[in-house]
């Protein structure tokens, strides 16, 4: 009958829509992982020659990465900043001048969550891809 035929069609249409949505989700996940892999494979930051370090005054950052080794240095250098060391970290009501990704100690889930936050809030993203923490301030200042 015609009714049964239409019912089967609409069920198939719904299934097709569900699968399309599933494929889109998977593509987004793959893109985010490709993005993350590219980040991990990127060259270390070039150290800028001359930088206006005054740009750092009064600025607040969200540092993303579980850097036990550098945490003391970071907290001394950037006392007003926020530190996201796990992906469970709540980003509600976080207001910062820039998100600084500590690439060498960054889990994919943290990267993805913080990148999504930065994109939605239109916050500048800075990638620190070096083990030499002494160059961090220079690199941040040059990117602001």
C-alpha positions as CSV (number, residue, x, y, z in Angstrom):
1,X,0.0,0.0,0.0
2,X,1.0,3.6,-0.5
3,X,1.0,4.4,3.2
4,X,3.4,1.6,4.1
5,X,5.7,2.7,1.2
6,X,5.8,6.3,2.5
7,X,6.4,5.1,6.1
8,X,9.4,3.0,4.9
9,X,10.7,5.9,2.9
10,X,10.5,8.3,5.8
11,X,12.2,5.8,8.1
12,X,15.0,5.4,5.5
13,X,15.3,9.2,5.2
14,X,15.6,9.5,9.0
15,X,18.3,6.8,9.0
16,X,20.2,8.6,6.2
17,X,20.0,11.9,8.1
18,X,21.3,10.1,11.2
19,X,24.2,8.6,9.3
20,X,25.1,11.9,7.6
21,X,25.2,13.5,11.0
22,X,27.4,10.7,12.4
23,X,29.8,11.1,9.4
24,X,30.0,14.8,10.0
25,X,30.8,14.2,13.7
26,X,33.6,11.7,12.7
27,X,35.0,14.2,10.1
28,X,35.1,16.9,12.8
29,X,37.0,14.5,15.2
30,X,39.4,13.6,12.4
31,X,40.0,17.3,11.6
32,X,40.7,18.1,15.2
33,X,43.1,15.2,15.5
34,X,44.9,16.2,12.3
35,X,45.1,19.7,13.6
36,X,46.5,18.4,16.9
37,X,49.1,16.2,15.1
38,X,50.2,19.1,12.9
39,X,50.7,21.1,16.1
40,X,52.8,18.4,17.7
41,X,54.9,18.1,14.5
42,X,55.4,21.9,14.1
43,X,58.8,23.4,14.4
44,X,59.8,25.0,17.7
45,X,59.0,28.7,18.1
46,X,61.5,31.1,16.5
47,X,62.8,33.5,19.2
48,X,61.9,37.0,18.2
49,X,64.8,39.5,18.2
50,X,63.3,42.6,19.8
51,X,60.0,42.4,21.7
52,X,58.1,45.0,23.6
53,X,57.8,43.2,26.9
54,X,55.5,46.0,28.2
55,X,52.7,44.3,26.2
56,X,52.6,41.7,29.0
57,X,51.7,44.2,31.7
58,X,48.2,43.7,33.1
59,X,47.5,40.7,30.8
60,X,45.9,37.5,32.0
61,X,46.4,34.2,30.2
62,X,45.0,30.7,30.2
63,X,47.9,28.3,30.1
64,X,46.9,24.9,28.7
65,X,49.1,22.0,29.5
66,X,50.2,19.8,32.4
67,X,53.7,21.2,32.9
68,X,54.8,20.2,36.4
69,X,58.3,21.1,35.6
70,X,57.5,24.7,34.7
71,X,54.5,25.4,36.9
72,X,56.4,27.2,39.6
73,X,58.1,29.4,37.0
74,X,54.8,30.1,35.3
75,X,53.0,31.0,38.5
76,X,55.8,33.4,39.5
77,X,56.0,35.0,36.0
78,X,52.2,35.2,35.4
79,X,50.6,35.3,38.9
80,X,47.2,36.5,37.6
81,X,46.9,33.8,35.0
82,X,44.8,30.6,35.0
83,X,46.2,27.1,34.6
84,X,44.3,24.3,32.8
85,X,46.2,21.1,33.7
86,X,43.4,18.6,33.0
87,X,40.6,18.3,30.5
88,X,38.1,18.3,33.4
89,X,38.9,22.0,34.0
90,X,35.8,24.1,33.8
91,X,36.1,27.0,31.4
92,X,32.9,28.8,32.4
93,X,33.3,32.5,33.2
94,X,37.0,32.4,32.2
95,X,38.1,35.7,30.7
96,X,41.6,36.0,29.5
97,X,43.6,38.1,26.9
98,X,45.0,34.9,25.3
99,X,45.1,31.2,25.5
100,X,48.6,29.9,25.6
101,X,49.0,26.2,24.6
102,X,52.1,24.5,26.1
103,X,52.5,22.2,23.1
104,X,55.1,20.0,24.7
105,X,52.8,18.9,27.5
106,X,49.4,19.0,26.0
107,X,46.8,16.2,25.8
108,X,44.5,16.1,22.8
109,X,41.3,16.5,25.0
110,X,42.7,19.6,26.7
111,X,43.8,21.1,23.4
112,X,40.4,20.5,21.8
113,X,38.5,21.9,24.8
114,X,40.6,25.0,25.1
115,X,40.7,25.6,21.3
116,X,36.9,25.3,21.2
117,X,36.6,27.8,24.1
118,X,39.1,30.2,22.4
119,X,37.2,30.0,19.1
120,X,33.8,30.6,20.7
121,X,35.0,33.5,22.8
122,X,37.1,34.9,20.0
123,X,40.2,34.8,22.2
124,X,43.7,34.9,20.8
125,X,45.6,31.6,20.7
126,X,49.3,31.4,21.2
127,X,51.3,28.2,20.7
128,X,54.4,27.7,22.8
129,X,56.3,24.8,21.2
130,X,59.6,24.7,23.0
131,X,61.2,23.2,26.2
132,X,63.0,26.5,26.8
133,X,60.6,28.2,29.2
134,X,62.9,31.3,29.4
135,X,61.7,32.2,25.9
136,X,58.0,32.0,26.8
137,X,57.5,35.6,27.8
138,X,59.2,36.8,24.7
139,X,57.1,34.6,22.5
140,X,53.8,35.6,24.2
141,X,54.7,39.3,23.9
142,X,55.6,39.0,20.2
143,X,52.2,37.3,19.5
144,X,50.0,39.9,21.3
